Amino acid sequence: MNVGAMLQSVIYLISSSLLYPAMAVLVYCFATVMVSLGSFLAEWARRSKTAEGDADRQRVIRRAGVAWNRLDELLRSPGTTWEDARSVWKSVRLKSWKKLDYLRIITRLGPAMGLVGTLIPMSTGLATLSQGDASRLSSDLVVAFSTTVVGLCSGVAAYVLYTVRARWVEWDLELLKTLMARKAESVLGGASENGQ
């Protein structure tokens, strides 16, 4: 058997077997973006209703939750240093940014899977066209263009959500940093050398 023909058959089998997983990933990306859009709109409504000031402070402290309580406990125990207080801040910052990772992944994964979902049906459709089956080509083209649209919409929506949420995270973290620094200063005395 010709080695080139065998390799072509293997590659064709691999690529055609990837169509349904790619479509499943696209459905997952789209559903995740829709759920995230709902929570985004709810948070946007909450943020637009509250004026800056005490309401923002309360929201940020409530969101910090466990970390705020851990800082409280840490400051009550003797021998606490500024480095201990900074470690609480660093863990809050890391967790806040990690919550946005899924949106960053979808901004790239959605369009990539849309492209995979486009190319696979087009290759099988073109192969059937050479055999004179135009109806199969048209159904494959419907799948191809649908996956492209879903992939691009998922990626664009995830990008917009990530961009706005990243701005909110930065703002909340800046406010929380100030509040935590004040709280630590009142107990530990003096200002932290490099801020918190």
PEHU-V359897 format. One record per helix or strand. SS is the DSSP state (H for helix, E for strand). FROM is the first residue (numbers start at 1). LEN is the number of residues. If there is no record, write none. Layout:
# PEHU-V359897
SS & FROM & LEN
SS & FROM & LEN
This chain:
# PEHU-V359897
H & 3 & 47
H & 54 & 11
H & 66 & 11
H & 82 & 17
H & 101 & 29
H & 134 & 55
